[in-house]
Amino acid sequence: MIRLTQICSLRQEASMRSEIGVGIIGCGSVARWKYVRNLAEMSGVSLRAFYGGRAEEFQQQYGAPGSVVCRDLAEFLAREDVDAVCICTPNNSHAEIALAALRARKHVLCEKPMAISAEDAVRMVETAEQMGVLLTVGHQSRFSPAAQALYHQLREGAFGSSTLPGPAWSGGWESPLGGTFSTQQSRVADV
């Protein structure tokens, strides 16, 4: 999904200004515990806009001077001071919001799962490529030292050949929010 040329382009954009403007879509516990607190402490990042849920509270607690609370998605995406967005909404809204953000030429960090359907995920990737912006999924476990070590050991064949066992559970996962499989097991599938 992310290409080196895109990362270099984003760095070049950032170097032309003092900060990268970030907006938060979906101001709930996932946004607070996984994104906003860390972003607020990063140098070169400015939390510029908030939309949804407890946006006013988030803006007061974490927002940069001059940050705003947006009343609708169109207002949020029209902001020129927002370069990148974090999508922290219920799973069934990820694709629709991400597609709108990508079409508005915003870089997107989408909480997992990326989408509820493979078709939506493909559309998201294609749209990011067409618009020339970054799209990534919040697989935070991917970057932990333990996950990195496991990944390299698997690639080197340290455990022999790997297989994917069949499901032990036959319940559906296509609930509006995606269910436990899409929110928790995506970490394992990512490695």
Secondary structure, DSSP 8 states (H G I E B T S, - for coil): ---HHHHHHHHHHHHHSS-EEEEEES-SHHIIIIIIHHHHHSTTEEEEEEESTTHHHHHHHH--TT-EEESSHHHHHH-TT--EEEE-S-GGGHHHHHHHHHHTT-EEEE-SSS-SSHHHHHHHHHHHHHHT--EEE--GGGGSHHHHHHHHHHHTTTT--------S------STT-HHIIIIIHHHHH-
